[in-house]
């Protein structure tokens, strides 16, 4: 999985031009980008969405955080309106008589 993260960050660097350019766009040091591409550090949660946007979705949060992305970004299926209308609303549900 580490190689997926490294490849994803390297791709993001290619999209924006370089490691230095990605660092500038994210507001971090070029050294941090190097650490991501060398596999020394993982990509922090706060930078994932920006990288996804900079690559027009070609790099995903799943690519950047393969082990815990679902803890930060739960699946969208649970927020669809279809999910909320599966059962009828009962205002007395859970009340003790």
Secondary structure, DSSP 8 states (H G I E B T S, - for coil): -HHHHHHHHHHHHHHHSSHHHHHHHHTS-HHHHHHHHHTSS---HHHHHHHHHHTTTSS-HHHH-TTTHHHHS--GGGGSHHHHTSS---TTTT---
